Amino acid sequence: MILSTTNSIEGHPIQDYLGIVTGVSTNVKTSFSFKTTKNKKLYEDFINQAKEEAFQSLKENANKLKANAVVGISIDIETSSTSYFFVSITGTAVKVV
């Protein structure tokens, strides 16, 4: 499956627009370190894990629509506290040649 933040994919004309798809994931940071560099790495790992889960969910939802690409992807990362991450990814499921 082709994933793109742009509204088109060079060399792959869009045949059909199938609908808006989303992928959502949440993650709670359960570890803490008093070392700043280690704590930064922990945050980075938790955000990346939540982002990957959201992308997998996005692809699953696009597959349900028989899409082979998602265009116009936008990513929103929110925190409700210092240890809770919410990742939402939205795009348009399409069929390309």
C-alpha positions as CSV (number, residue, x, y, z in Angstrom):
1,M,0.0,0.0,0.0
2,I,1.3,3.4,-0.9
3,L,1.0,6.1,1.8
4,S,1.5,9.8,1.0
5,T,1.1,13.1,2.6
6,T,0.6,14.6,-0.9
7,N,-2.7,14.7,-2.7
8,S,-1.4,12.7,-5.6
9,I,1.2,10.0,-6.3
10,E,3.5,10.8,-9.2
11,G,3.2,8.1,-11.9
12,H,0.1,6.6,-10.3
13,P,-3.1,8.2,-11.5
14,I,-6.0,8.0,-9.0
15,Q,-8.8,5.9,-10.5
16,D,-11.3,6.2,-7.6
17,Y,-11.7,8.0,-4.3
18,L,-13.0,5.5,-1.7
19,G,-13.4,7.6,1.4
20,I,-11.7,9.1,4.4
21,V,-9.8,6.7,6.6
22,T,-8.3,7.1,10.1
23,G,-6.0,5.3,12.4
24,V,-5.9,6.0,16.1
25,S,-3.6,4.8,18.8
26,T,-2.9,5.7,22.4
27,N,0.1,4.9,24.5
28,V,0.9,5.5,28.2
29,K,4.5,6.1,29.2
30,T,5.1,3.8,32.2
31,S,8.9,4.2,32.5
32,F,10.8,7.2,33.9
33,S,14.5,8.0,34.2
34,F,16.2,10.8,36.0
35,K,18.7,11.1,33.1
36,T,17.5,13.6,30.6
37,T,18.9,11.8,27.6
38,K,17.4,8.4,28.6
39,N,14.0,10.0,29.4
40,K,14.0,11.7,26.0
41,K,14.6,8.3,24.4
42,L,11.8,6.8,26.3
43,Y,9.4,9.5,25.1
44,E,10.6,9.1,21.6
45,D,10.0,5.3,21.7
46,F,6.5,5.6,23.1
47,I,5.5,8.2,20.5
48,N,7.0,6.1,17.7
49,Q,5.2,3.0,18.9
50,A,1.8,4.8,19.1
51,K,2.4,6.3,15.6
52,E,3.2,2.8,14.1
53,E,0.1,1.4,15.6
54,A,-2.0,4.2,14.2
55,F,-0.4,3.7,10.7
56,Q,-1.3,0.0,10.9
57,S,-4.8,0.8,11.8
58,L,-5.0,3.3,8.9
59,K,-3.9,0.7,6.5
60,E,-6.3,-1.9,7.8
61,N,-9.2,0.6,7.4
62,A,-8.0,1.4,3.9
63,N,-7.8,-2.3,3.0
64,K,-11.5,-2.7,4.1
65,L,-12.4,-0.2,1.4
66,K,-10.3,-2.1,-1.2
67,A,-7.8,0.8,-1.5
68,N,-4.2,0.4,-2.6
69,A,-3.1,3.8,-1.5
70,V,-3.9,6.6,1.0
71,V,-3.2,10.2,0.0
72,G,-3.3,13.5,1.9
73,I,-2.2,11.9,5.1
74,S,-2.0,14.2,8.2
75,I,-0.7,13.2,11.6
76,D,-1.9,14.7,14.9
77,I,0.0,13.9,18.1
78,E,-1.6,15.0,21.4
79,T,-0.7,14.6,25.0
80,S,-3.2,14.8,27.8
81,S,-0.5,14.7,30.5
82,T,3.2,14.1,30.5
83,S,2.7,10.4,30.1
84,Y,-0.3,9.9,27.8
85,F,0.0,10.1,24.0
86,F,-2.8,10.1,21.5
87,V,-1.9,9.7,17.8
88,S,-4.5,10.2,15.0
89,I,-3.7,9.7,11.4
90,T,-6.2,10.7,8.7
91,G,-6.1,10.4,4.9
92,T,-8.1,9.6,1.8
93,A,-8.3,6.0,0.7
94,V,-7.9,5.7,-3.1
95,K,-7.4,3.2,-5.9
96,V,-4.4,4.0,-8.1
97,V,-3.1,2.4,-11.3
